[in-house]
Each structure stands twice: as structure tokens, then as C-alpha cells.
Amino acid sequence: MSSFDETQDFVVVGSGGGSMCAALVMRSAGKSVLILEKTDLIGGTTARSGGVMWIPNNPFMKAAGVPDSLEQASTYLDHVVGDHNDTPGASRARRRAYLIQGPRMLDFLIGKGLKFSRIAQWPDYYDEAPGSSVPGRTVVADLFDVNRLGDAKSLLRPNFLNLPAPLEDVMKLPHVKKSWAAKKALARMGVRALVAKVTGKKYVTAGAALQGQMFLAARTAGVDLRVNSAVSQLIVEDDAVTGVVTEKDGKPWRIGARLGVLVNAGGFALNQQMRDQYIPGSSTKHTSVIESDTGEMILEMTRAGAALAQMDATIGSPLSLPPGGEEWPIKPGAQNVAAAPHAILVDQSGVRYLNEGGSYTEFCQRMVERDKEVPALPSYVVFDSDAMASTMIAGTLPGARKPDPWYEQGYLKKADTIDALAGLLAIDPAVLRKTVDRFNGFVAANKDDDFKRGARAYDRWLGDPFHKPSETLGTIGKAPFYAIPVIPGDVGTMGGVVTDEQARVLREDGSPIARLYATGVSTASVMGRTSPGSGVNIGPSFVWGFVAANHALTVAG
């Protein structure tokens, strides 16, 4: 048996989504917990994200009278995710465990005083499938006053939104010129900012609100959280993980873990070598994860015997990168433009080939598949002046005035006719004109016969709620016309070590590695290669962290 420099009951590697949830379970049982964070900030990619959790049959749905059940959600996942030999992370046993444990996890956190709510309308991405929910199954954290953390507030990773408004209000703001609800949301934000200034509060939203609450709860419960504490090795003895090696004062520091180790250290989105091996053609420059998402703990778990799966899968994010966009921490998305009225996506031959709405993960998958037949990387969003006037593009507000470098460097193409635009894109004008005319015919009939855009509630949700009769179908006809390039990006990987319904890490033969657990994007996703709804990274991270800690306690007796 190894000698250790210190010993804890439970050690968690990484401070993202499920880490502090697992820690709170352990502390509720009176066990000591240490969270080791590689960077100098707490919260992981979760803190920087939208902070949305996809939790079917959650208590907020019940309170609002929105129907759901274990059976309904199972039907949906069975249809959308399906059963595949190459997605062991998404086995039926794992999917069912996730659906059972999700509401229990929320009940546990609510019982600890954490505050959550649901977005009133955020449809599942495949709402035409049996068992779907059109109102949606999303859960978000309430606004959080970061000053409650005291001096530790400087350790919380900032969010991409620096606004004192709940995520639901923020999503209304692009329509502030058209919507009284958006105007009221903006007014609430202004009043809240003024009151906060007077009362000495500082509100954060989205993922920072989620992780801020978790950070405060963990500190209050006595969890030991250490930053700048990368783990270099899992200590394995007699086929069991007994601890980890980190660093203290510039020297290796061995920490024993009586009940187990939970790895929640992110994926490998910023490891180009692993991308080249598992997702050839993809780039670290096209992801929006935090700087520590480099995959070394996935590799370390394989050294301990873990099996890997689903390593080619990502949570897709269609991107349109203006000059300098590759250097932005959060890469600018493009689906909001492509799915807006008066816009379509075409390949480099000028042909439309997908439903611009729907799941962003499927959107990116279809781009890659199309490129095997016809050049489609990049593809182009083609849109008219109506779309330009009403749609946010690459982080800029609606309106025709865009930065000069966008035009000068060829990112944003502009022409007075579709034929002239085709020339700028090196596309046969007759082909692009035929594509646009065909789409305009669908708009006139209010029915997309090619790809059924607008048939889904989610397609319409992505569009403009004030554009009628269709929120997503609009004629491309008002000059000048524009085009921007689109490429497949991601907000994280979905492949990693294989875990079972107890969050135990498994070997190739299916046997568990004793006392080694994993959650988050360090694991092969329970969603397989799909995105059934919003929050299918963060929701599972929390749920499997909750499950892992409870299982470790059960084994301990």
C-alpha cells in the first residue's frame, strides 16, 4: 500500500458541472472531499456556458403543468438516440438511469437551498419524435449575487454574458425593437443593475450563476477546493484506484482517496493530436471550450485500463468566423442566421442540402457528410436585406452597418443581385438562382417540401417569433444580397471513457475499475452522438456526479 502525503475520503479531478454536486453528496454523509482544479479558476466550461441542464420529468415542469414522465422521456430518447453497438455510453441501462436520477439530483440540490427555474419554452430538438416535449425540459439556475462568495468571487470563472438578467430575458433582447416583452426584459435588467449598485450586489447569469451557487454551497459545506492543482497521475494498486498525484510547492504530492476518485476534467477539444486521431479534419481553433480541455485525464484513465468510445462525436456548433474570429474565446455561431427568415444554407455548388433549423449537432454532421460528395466546407448562408436588418450576425446587432474589414477581407459578400452574389462565391449563377427560386416557392406555399424546415416547433423557435406566417421561412428577394461562410465547430467533445449506470469507469471487457468514477465530457456521452435538447452536456455531468458519489457511499457501507 502506498504512502500518501495526505488522505481524503473522496477526490474530484476538475471543478466543472458535476464536481461540486458530487462533493455536496459526500459532505451530506460527513465525508471529506477535495476538488483539484488544474486552472486558476473554478467552474470549468460549465461556468462560461449557458448553464442549461436537460432534465426530463423535472419538478418545474410538474409545477407548471407541463406533462412528462419517465416513460415519455424514455420513448423520446429511445427514438432519437437509439441503440448502437458503437455507443456504449448511451446504452439503454445508462439512458434509463439518467432519466431516473436526473429529478432526484435536482431535488437534492433544491433541498440544499440552491435556486433553479425552467425556461418557459425551449422545445426538444426533435419535437416531431414520440415522447418529445415542445415546452421543453430545460432547467437553469436563478441569478446569483457573486458577492456572496466574498474574496473567493475572483476564483469563479466568468460567463460569456456580462448581464444582470436571467437567460430567458437575455434571449428576448434581439427582438427589443419589435417586442414589448423584450422591452420589459431590458427595463428589468436596467432596474436590477441600478438596485444592485445601490445594495452592493453583483449578479451573474447563465453558467456562472449555476456554478456560483454550486461553489458557494460547496465552500459552505466544507469542501476543500484547490486551484492550480493539475493531476498528473492516478494511483492504481491491486486493480483499484487509491489516489492521485498532483503538485504542491513545485513537488509531486500524493493524495489518497478512501472511497474513490471522480474524474470530471473536461474532454479533448483543445488537443489537436487527439483531434487528428479521432476527429480528422477538425481544429482546436473551432471550439469554444476553456483552455484546460486538453484530454490528458482521458489518456490517464486509459493507462489505468479504461475503455474509450464515441471519440469521433462532438456537440456541434455551426460557426461563421469574421476576421479575428478564430481567436475569440466564444466562437460566433451561424445557425441563428441560417434558420432566420430570408436565409438559406448552400454548398459550394450553390445547392441547398439540409434543414437549417433543428439540432446544431446534426447540422454540423450533415455539413461533414455533404462535403464527402460535394465541396461544403465552408458552406454559405445566403440572405437578403430583410435578414440583415433583423438578425444578429457574428455577435453584431441587426442592421446593415458591419465592420469594414468584413468586406475588405472577403468574409461578408454583398451584391445587388443573386447572380452577382454567385459570382463572388465562385458558384454557377444559374444554380444559385434556381436554389433561391425553389426556396421562395416553398415560402409562398408556407411549406418546405425539400427539408421540412418549419415543421418542427424547434425550427420555428430558432427563427423570428414576429415573422408571419412562418417564423423561419421568408422570401429571399430584397436587395442587396449577402453571404457569409459557415463551418462545423463545437462546444465540446462527446467521447471519452466508457462508464456504466453507476458512473463507474469500465475496462474493455466491461468490468469496472474499482473506485474510479467519471462524469462530464471526460466520458462517452449518454446521448451517443446526438443532441436531443438543450443542456445535454451539463445535465449529464451533474447527474453522473450525483450518481457516482452515492454509489461510492453505498460501497463504503
C-alpha positions as CSV (number, residue, x, y, z in Angstrom):
1,M,0.0,0.0,0.0
2,S,1.3,3.4,-1.0
3,S,2.2,6.1,1.5
4,F,0.4,9.3,0.9
5,D,1.2,12.9,1.7
6,E,-2.5,13.4,2.7
7,T,-5.7,11.4,2.5
8,Q,-9.3,12.3,1.8
9,D,-12.5,10.3,1.6
10,F,-13.2,11.4,-2.0
11,V,-11.1,13.2,-4.6
12,V,-12.6,15.0,-7.6
13,V,-10.5,16.0,-10.6
14,G,-11.8,19.2,-12.2
15,S,-14.4,21.7,-11.0
16,G,-16.9,21.6,-13.8
17,G,-20.6,20.7,-13.9
18,G,-20.8,17.6,-11.7
19,S,-17.9,18.1,-9.4
20,M,-19.4,20.2,-6.7
21,C,-22.7,18.2,-6.9
22,A,-20.8,15.0,-6.1
23,A,-18.9,16.9,-3.3
24,L,-22.2,18.0,-1.7
25,V,-23.5,14.4,-1.7
26,M,-20.3,13.3,0.1
27,R,-20.4,16.2,2.6
28,S,-24.0,15.4,3.4
29,A,-22.8,12.0,4.5
30,G,-20.0,13.6,6.6
31,K,-17.2,12.6,4.3
32,S,-14.2,14.7,3.4
33,V,-13.9,15.9,-0.2
34,L,-11.1,17.5,-2.2
35,I,-11.7,19.1,-5.6
36,L,-8.5,19.6,-7.6
37,E,-8.7,22.2,-10.4
38,K,-6.0,22.5,-13.0
39,T,-6.5,26.2,-13.8
40,D,-6.6,29.2,-11.6
41,L,-10.4,29.5,-11.8
42,I,-13.3,27.4,-10.5
43,G,-16.3,26.3,-12.6
44,G,-15.0,24.7,-15.8
45,T,-16.5,25.2,-19.2
46,T,-19.9,25.0,-17.4
47,A,-19.3,28.4,-15.7
48,R,-18.7,30.0,-19.1
49,S,-21.6,28.3,-20.8
50,G,-25.3,29.0,-20.9
51,G,-25.6,26.8,-17.9
52,V,-28.6,24.8,-19.2
53,M,-29.4,21.3,-18.0
54,W,-31.7,19.0,-19.9
55,I,-33.6,17.1,-17.1
56,P,-36.8,15.4,-18.2
57,N,-39.7,15.0,-15.8
58,N,-38.2,17.7,-13.6
59,P,-40.2,19.3,-10.7
60,F,-40.5,22.7,-12.5
61,M,-42.4,21.0,-15.3
62,K,-44.8,19.5,-12.8
63,A,-45.3,22.8,-11.1
64,A,-46.2,24.5,-14.5
65,G,-48.5,21.7,-15.5
66,V,-46.2,20.6,-18.4
67,P,-46.7,16.8,-18.9
68,D,-43.8,14.5,-18.7
69,S,-42.9,11.1,-17.2
70,L,-40.1,8.5,-17.1
71,E,-41.9,6.6,-19.8
72,Q,-42.4,9.6,-22.1
73,A,-38.8,10.7,-21.8
74,S,-37.6,7.1,-22.4
75,T,-39.7,6.8,-25.5
76,Y,-38.1,10.0,-26.8
77,L,-34.5,9.0,-26.1
78,D,-35.1,5.5,-27.5
79,H,-36.3,7.1,-30.7
80,V,-33.7,9.9,-31.0
81,V,-30.5,8.3,-29.5
82,G,-31.3,4.7,-30.4
83,D,-29.4,1.5,-29.8
84,H,-26.0,1.2,-31.5
85,N,-23.1,-1.1,-30.8
86,D,-20.6,1.7,-31.1
87,T,-22.2,4.0,-28.5
88,P,-21.8,2.1,-25.2
89,G,-22.1,5.3,-23.2
90,A,-25.7,5.6,-24.5
91,S,-26.8,2.1,-23.5
92,R,-30.5,1.6,-22.5
93,A,-29.4,1.0,-18.9
94,R,-27.5,4.2,-18.9
95,R,-30.3,6.2,-20.5
96,R,-32.8,4.9,-18.0
97,A,-30.6,5.6,-15.1
98,Y,-30.1,9.1,-16.3
99,L,-33.8,9.7,-16.6
100,I,-34.4,8.3,-13.1
101,Q,-31.6,10.1,-11.3
102,G,-32.0,13.5,-13.0
103,P,-35.1,14.6,-11.0
104,R,-33.5,13.1,-7.8
105,M,-30.4,15.2,-8.4
106,L,-32.4,18.3,-8.7
107,D,-34.5,17.5,-5.6
108,F,-31.2,17.0,-3.7
109,L,-29.8,20.4,-4.8
110,I,-33.0,22.2,-4.2
111,G,-33.1,20.7,-0.7
112,K,-29.7,22.2,-0.2
113,G,-31.1,25.7,-0.9
114,L,-30.0,26.1,-4.5
115,K,-32.4,28.0,-6.7
116,F,-33.4,26.9,-10.2
117,S,-36.2,27.5,-12.7
118,R,-37.2,26.4,-16.2
119,I,-37.3,28.3,-19.5
120,A,-41.0,28.5,-20.3
121,Q,-40.5,27.5,-24.0
122,W,-37.4,25.7,-25.3
123,P,-38.5,22.8,-27.4
124,D,-36.7,19.5,-27.6
125,Y,-34.7,19.4,-30.9
126,Y,-36.7,16.5,-32.4
127,D,-40.2,17.6,-31.2
128,E,-41.7,15.5,-34.1
129,A,-40.5,12.4,-32.4
130,P,-42.7,10.4,-30.0
131,G,-42.2,11.3,-26.3
132,S,-40.8,14.8,-27.1
133,S,-41.7,18.0,-25.1
134,V,-42.5,21.2,-27.0
135,P,-42.4,23.3,-23.9
136,G,-39.1,21.7,-23.2
137,R,-37.2,20.1,-20.4
138,T,-34.5,22.7,-19.7
139,V,-33.5,23.8,-16.2
140,V,-31.4,26.9,-15.4
141,A,-30.0,28.5,-12.3
142,D,-31.6,31.7,-10.9
143,L,-29.4,34.8,-11.0
144,F,-26.6,34.7,-8.4
145,D,-25.0,37.5,-6.4
146,V,-21.4,36.7,-6.8
147,N,-20.5,39.0,-3.9
148,R,-21.9,36.2,-1.6
149,L,-18.6,34.4,-2.3
150,G,-16.6,37.1,-0.6
151,D,-13.0,37.2,-1.5
152,A,-13.4,33.9,-3.4
153,K,-15.5,35.6,-6.1
154,S,-12.3,36.2,-8.0
155,L,-12.0,32.5,-8.4
156,L,-15.3,32.0,-10.2
157,R,-14.8,31.6,-14.0
158,P,-16.6,34.5,-15.8
159,N,-19.5,33.8,-18.1
160,F,-19.8,34.9,-21.7
161,L,-22.7,37.1,-20.7
162,N,-21.9,40.0,-18.5
163,L,-25.6,41.0,-18.0
164,P,-27.7,41.1,-14.8
165,A,-30.6,39.2,-16.4
166,P,-31.8,35.6,-16.4
167,L,-31.1,33.7,-19.6
168,E,-34.7,33.7,-20.6
169,D,-34.7,37.5,-20.6
170,V,-31.4,37.7,-22.4
171,M,-32.8,35.6,-25.3
172,K,-35.6,38.2,-25.8
173,L,-33.2,41.1,-26.3
174,P,-32.5,40.7,-30.0
175,H,-36.2,41.4,-30.6
176,V,-36.3,44.6,-28.5
177,K,-37.4,46.7,-31.4
178,K,-40.4,44.5,-32.1
179,S,-41.4,43.1,-28.7
180,W,-42.9,44.6,-25.6
181,A,-41.8,41.5,-23.7
182,A,-38.2,42.3,-24.8
183,K,-38.6,45.9,-23.9
184,K,-39.8,44.9,-20.4
185,A,-36.9,42.5,-20.1
186,L,-34.5,45.3,-20.9
187,A,-36.2,47.5,-18.4
188,R,-36.0,44.9,-15.7
189,M,-32.3,44.5,-16.4
190,G,-31.7,48.2,-16.1
191,V,-33.6,48.4,-12.8
192,R,-31.8,45.3,-11.4
193,A,-28.4,46.8,-12.3
194,L,-29.3,50.1,-10.5
195,V,-30.6,48.3,-7.4
196,A,-27.6,46.0,-7.3
197,K,-25.3,49.0,-7.5
198,V,-27.1,50.7,-4.5
199,T,-27.3,47.5,-2.5
200,G,-23.7,46.3,-3.2
201,K,-24.7,43.2,-5.2
202,K,-23.2,41.9,-8.4
203,Y,-25.4,39.5,-10.3
204,V,-24.1,36.9,-12.7
205,T,-26.2,34.8,-15.1
206,A,-26.3,31.5,-17.0
207,G,-23.4,29.1,-16.3
208,A,-21.7,31.5,-13.9
209,A,-24.9,31.6,-11.8
210,L,-25.1,27.9,-11.8
211,Q,-21.5,27.3,-10.8
212,G,-21.5,30.3,-8.5
213,Q,-24.3,28.7,-6.5
214,M,-22.5,25.4,-6.5
215,F,-19.2,27.0,-5.5
216,L,-20.9,28.8,-2.5
217,A,-22.7,25.6,-1.4
218,A,-19.5,23.6,-1.6
219,R,-17.5,26.1,0.4
220,T,-20.3,26.4,3.0
221,A,-20.4,22.6,3.3
222,G,-16.6,22.4,3.9
223,V,-15.4,21.1,0.6
224,D,-11.7,21.7,0.0
225,L,-11.3,23.3,-3.4
226,R,-7.8,23.9,-4.7
227,V,-6.9,25.8,-7.9
228,N,-3.6,25.4,-9.9
229,S,-3.6,21.8,-8.9
230,A,-3.4,19.6,-12.0
231,V,-3.5,15.9,-11.6
232,S,-0.7,14.1,-13.3
233,Q,-1.4,10.5,-12.4
234,L,-4.0,8.1,-11.0
235,I,-2.5,5.8,-8.3
236,V,-3.5,2.3,-9.1
237,E,-2.9,-0.6,-6.6
238,D,-4.3,-4.1,-6.7
239,D,-6.5,-3.1,-9.7
240,A,-8.2,-0.3,-7.8
241,V,-7.6,3.5,-7.9
242,T,-6.5,4.6,-4.5
243,G,-5.5,8.2,-5.1
244,V,-3.9,10.8,-7.4
245,V,-0.7,12.6,-7.8
246,T,-0.8,16.4,-8.0
247,E,1.8,19.1,-7.2
248,K,2.4,21.2,-4.2
249,D,5.2,23.7,-3.8
250,G,6.7,22.5,-7.0
251,K,6.9,18.9,-5.9
252,P,4.7,15.8,-6.5
253,W,2.0,15.5,-3.9
254,R,0.3,12.1,-3.4
255,I,-3.3,12.2,-2.2
256,G,-5.1,9.1,-1.1
257,A,-8.8,8.6,-1.7
258,R,-10.5,6.2,0.6
259,L,-13.8,6.0,-1.2
260,G,-12.7,6.8,-4.7
261,V,-11.7,9.3,-7.4
262,L,-14.2,11.1,-9.7
263,V,-12.7,12.5,-12.9
264,N,-14.6,15.5,-14.3
265,A,-11.7,17.1,-16.2
266,G,-13.3,18.0,-19.5
267,G,-12.8,16.5,-22.9
268,F,-10.0,16.9,-25.6
269,A,-11.4,19.7,-27.7
270,L,-8.1,21.6,-27.4
271,N,-5.8,18.6,-28.1
272,Q,-5.1,18.8,-31.8
273,Q,-3.2,15.5,-31.8
274,M,-6.2,13.7,-30.3
275,R,-8.5,15.5,-32.8
276,D,-6.3,14.4,-35.7
277,Q,-6.6,10.8,-34.4
278,Y,-10.3,10.7,-33.6
279,I,-11.9,13.6,-35.5
280,P,-9.7,14.1,-38.6
281,G,-10.2,17.5,-40.3
282,S,-11.4,19.3,-37.2
283,S,-9.5,22.0,-35.4
284,T,-8.8,23.3,-31.9
285,K,-9.4,26.8,-33.5
286,H,-13.1,26.0,-33.9
287,T,-14.2,25.1,-30.4
288,S,-15.5,27.3,-27.5
289,V,-14.2,25.3,-24.5
290,I,-11.9,26.6,-21.8
291,E,-8.2,26.4,-22.0
292,S,-7.8,23.3,-19.9
293,D,-9.9,21.0,-22.2
294,T,-6.8,19.1,-23.4
295,G,-7.6,15.4,-22.7
296,E,-4.8,14.3,-20.5
297,M,-7.1,12.8,-17.9
298,I,-8.9,10.8,-20.5
299,L,-5.5,9.4,-21.5
300,E,-4.5,8.8,-17.9
301,M,-7.7,6.8,-17.3
302,T,-6.8,4.6,-20.3
303,R,-3.4,4.0,-18.7
304,A,-5.4,2.7,-15.8
305,G,-7.3,0.3,-18.1
306,A,-10.3,2.3,-19.2
307,A,-12.1,1.7,-22.5
308,L,-12.8,4.6,-24.8
309,A,-15.8,5.1,-27.1
310,Q,-17.6,7.7,-29.2
311,M,-14.4,9.6,-29.7
312,D,-15.5,11.0,-33.0
313,A,-18.5,12.8,-31.5
314,T,-18.9,16.4,-30.6
315,I,-21.6,18.8,-29.6
316,G,-21.7,20.6,-32.9
317,S,-21.9,24.3,-33.3
318,P,-22.1,25.8,-36.9
319,L,-19.7,28.7,-36.9
320,S,-19.2,31.8,-39.0
321,L,-15.8,33.3,-38.2
322,P,-15.3,37.0,-39.2
323,P,-11.7,38.4,-39.3
324,G,-10.1,37.6,-36.0
325,G,-13.0,35.2,-35.0
326,E,-10.8,32.2,-34.6
327,E,-9.1,34.0,-31.6
328,W,-12.4,34.7,-29.8
329,P,-12.9,32.6,-26.7
330,I,-16.6,32.0,-27.6
331,K,-16.7,31.4,-31.4
332,P,-19.6,33.1,-33.2
333,G,-22.4,30.8,-34.2
334,A,-24.2,30.8,-37.5
335,Q,-27.3,28.8,-37.1
336,N,-29.3,31.8,-35.9
337,V,-28.6,33.4,-39.3
338,A,-29.2,30.2,-41.4
339,A,-32.5,29.5,-39.7
340,A,-33.8,33.1,-39.8
341,P,-36.4,34.1,-42.3
342,H,-35.0,35.2,-45.7
343,A,-31.9,32.9,-45.4
344,I,-30.7,29.5,-46.6
345,L,-27.5,27.4,-46.5
346,V,-25.9,26.2,-49.7
347,D,-22.9,24.2,-50.5
348,Q,-20.1,25.4,-52.9
349,S,-22.1,24.3,-55.9
350,G,-25.0,26.6,-54.8
351,V,-27.4,23.8,-53.7
352,R,-29.3,23.7,-50.5
353,Y,-28.8,20.3,-48.7
354,L,-30.3,20.4,-45.2
355,N,-32.9,21.8,-42.8
356,E,-31.2,25.0,-41.5
357,G,-33.2,24.5,-38.2
358,G,-33.1,21.6,-35.8
359,S,-30.2,20.2,-33.8
360,Y,-26.9,22.1,-34.2
361,T,-25.1,18.8,-33.7
362,E,-26.9,17.2,-36.7
363,F,-26.4,20.4,-38.7
364,C,-22.6,20.0,-38.4
365,Q,-22.7,16.3,-39.0
366,R,-24.6,16.9,-42.3
367,M,-22.1,19.5,-43.4
368,V,-19.3,17.0,-42.9
369,E,-21.3,14.3,-44.7
370,R,-22.1,16.6,-47.6
371,D,-18.5,17.6,-48.1
372,K,-17.7,13.9,-49.0
373,E,-20.0,14.3,-52.0
374,V,-19.8,18.0,-52.9
375,P,-17.5,20.7,-51.5
376,A,-19.3,22.1,-48.5
377,L,-16.6,23.2,-46.1
378,P,-17.2,26.0,-45.9
379,S,-20.9,26.3,-46.9
380,Y,-22.5,29.7,-47.3
381,V,-25.5,31.3,-45.7
382,V,-27.2,33.3,-48.4
383,F,-29.6,36.0,-47.2
384,D,-31.2,39.3,-48.2
385,S,-31.6,42.8,-46.7
386,D,-34.6,41.8,-44.6
387,A,-32.5,39.2,-42.8
388,M,-29.6,41.7,-42.5
389,A,-32.0,44.2,-40.8
390,S,-33.5,41.7,-38.3
391,T,-30.8,39.2,-37.4
392,M,-27.7,39.2,-35.3
393,I,-24.6,38.2,-37.3
394,A,-21.3,37.1,-35.7
395,G,-22.1,38.9,-32.5
396,T,-23.2,42.2,-34.1
397,L,-26.7,43.7,-33.7
398,P,-29.2,43.6,-36.6
399,G,-28.6,46.3,-39.2
400,A,-26.7,46.9,-42.4
401,R,-23.6,48.6,-41.0
402,K,-20.9,46.0,-40.4
403,P,-17.1,46.4,-39.8
404,D,-15.2,47.4,-42.9
405,P,-12.7,44.5,-42.5
406,W,-15.6,42.1,-43.0
407,Y,-16.0,43.3,-46.6
408,E,-12.3,44.1,-47.2
409,Q,-11.1,40.6,-46.2
410,G,-13.9,38.8,-48.1
411,Y,-15.8,37.5,-45.1
412,L,-19.1,39.2,-45.9
413,K,-20.1,39.1,-49.5
414,K,-22.5,41.7,-50.8
415,A,-24.1,42.1,-54.2
416,D,-27.2,43.8,-55.9
417,T,-28.4,40.5,-57.5
418,I,-28.3,36.8,-56.8
419,D,-26.3,36.3,-59.9
420,A,-23.7,38.8,-58.9
421,L,-23.5,37.2,-55.4
422,A,-23.0,33.8,-57.0
423,G,-20.0,35.3,-58.9
424,L,-18.4,36.5,-55.7
425,L,-18.8,32.9,-54.3
426,A,-17.5,31.2,-57.4
427,I,-20.9,29.5,-57.8
428,D,-22.7,29.0,-61.1
429,P,-25.3,31.8,-61.1
430,A,-28.0,29.6,-62.7
431,V,-27.6,27.0,-59.9
432,L,-27.8,29.5,-57.1
433,R,-30.7,31.4,-58.7
434,K,-32.6,28.1,-59.2
435,T,-32.0,27.2,-55.5
436,V,-33.2,30.6,-54.3
437,D,-36.3,30.5,-56.6
438,R,-37.2,27.0,-55.4
439,F,-36.9,28.1,-51.7
440,N,-39.0,31.2,-52.4
441,G,-41.7,28.9,-53.9
442,F,-41.7,27.0,-50.6
443,V,-42.1,30.2,-48.7
444,A,-45.1,31.2,-50.8
445,A,-46.7,27.8,-50.0
446,N,-45.5,28.0,-46.4
447,K,-44.1,24.5,-46.7
448,D,-40.6,23.3,-47.3
449,D,-41.0,20.2,-49.4
450,D,-37.3,19.5,-49.5
451,F,-36.3,19.5,-45.9
452,K,-39.4,20.3,-43.9
453,R,-37.9,23.4,-42.3
454,G,-40.6,25.0,-40.1
455,A,-42.5,21.8,-39.5
456,R,-40.8,21.4,-36.1
457,A,-41.6,23.7,-33.2
458,Y,-37.8,24.0,-32.6
459,D,-37.2,25.2,-36.2
460,R,-39.8,28.0,-35.5
461,W,-38.3,28.7,-32.1
462,L,-34.9,29.3,-33.7
463,G,-36.4,31.8,-36.1
464,D,-38.1,35.2,-35.6
465,P,-41.3,34.9,-33.5
466,F,-42.6,38.1,-35.0
467,H,-42.3,37.0,-38.7
468,K,-45.5,35.6,-40.0
469,P,-47.0,33.4,-41.3
470,S,-43.8,31.4,-40.7
471,E,-41.2,32.2,-38.0
472,T,-38.4,30.6,-40.1
473,L,-39.5,30.8,-43.8
474,G,-39.1,34.1,-45.6
475,T,-38.6,35.1,-49.2
476,I,-35.0,35.9,-50.3
477,G,-35.8,38.8,-52.5
478,K,-34.9,42.2,-51.1
479,A,-31.6,43.5,-52.5
480,P,-28.8,43.8,-51.7
481,F,-28.0,40.2,-51.1
482,Y,-25.3,38.8,-48.7
483,A,-23.4,35.6,-47.9
484,I,-21.2,34.5,-45.1
485,P,-19.1,31.3,-44.8
486,V,-20.1,28.5,-42.3
487,I,-18.0,25.7,-41.0
488,P,-18.7,23.0,-38.4
489,G,-17.4,23.8,-34.9
490,D,-18.2,22.5,-31.5
491,V,-18.7,23.4,-27.8
492,G,-17.1,20.3,-26.6
493,T,-16.4,16.6,-27.4
494,M,-18.8,13.7,-26.6
495,G,-16.3,10.9,-26.4
496,G,-14.2,9.6,-23.6
497,V,-14.0,6.7,-21.1
498,V,-16.9,4.2,-21.0
499,T,-18.9,4.3,-17.8
500,D,-21.8,2.3,-16.5
501,E,-25.1,3.3,-14.9
502,Q,-23.3,3.8,-11.6
503,A,-20.8,6.2,-13.3
504,R,-18.0,3.6,-12.8
505,V,-15.2,3.6,-15.4
506,L,-15.2,0.3,-17.3
507,R,-12.4,-1.7,-18.9
508,E,-12.7,-3.1,-22.5
509,D,-14.1,-6.3,-21.1
510,G,-16.9,-4.4,-19.3
511,S,-15.6,-4.8,-15.8
512,P,-15.5,-1.7,-13.6
513,I,-12.2,-0.3,-12.4
514,A,-12.6,-0.2,-8.6
515,R,-13.0,3.2,-7.0
516,L,-12.7,5.1,-10.3
517,Y,-15.7,7.2,-11.5
518,A,-16.1,9.7,-14.3
519,T,-18.6,12.3,-15.5
520,G,-19.0,15.2,-17.9
521,V,-17.2,15.2,-21.2
522,S,-14.4,13.0,-19.9
523,T,-16.9,10.2,-20.6
524,A,-18.6,8.7,-23.6
525,S,-21.9,10.6,-23.6
526,V,-25.2,9.1,-22.6
527,M,-26.7,10.9,-25.6
528,G,-24.5,8.9,-28.0
529,R,-23.7,11.2,-31.0
530,T,-26.9,13.2,-30.7
531,S,-28.3,16.4,-29.0
532,P,-31.9,15.6,-28.1
533,G,-32.3,19.0,-26.4
534,S,-30.5,22.0,-24.8
535,G,-28.3,21.1,-21.9
536,V,-27.2,17.6,-22.8
537,N,-23.6,18.2,-21.7
538,I,-24.2,19.9,-18.4
539,G,-27.3,17.9,-17.3
540,P,-25.5,14.5,-17.5
541,S,-22.4,16.0,-15.9
542,F,-24.4,16.8,-12.8
543,V,-26.4,13.6,-12.8
544,W,-23.5,11.3,-13.1
545,G,-21.6,13.2,-10.5
546,F,-24.5,12.7,-8.2
547,V,-24.7,9.0,-9.0
548,A,-21.0,8.5,-8.6
549,A,-20.9,9.9,-5.1
550,N,-24.0,8.0,-4.0
551,H,-22.5,4.7,-5.3
552,A,-19.2,5.3,-3.6
553,L,-21.1,5.9,-0.3
554,T,-23.1,2.7,-0.8
555,V,-19.9,0.6,-1.4
556,A,-18.4,2.2,1.7
557,G,-21.3,0.9,3.6
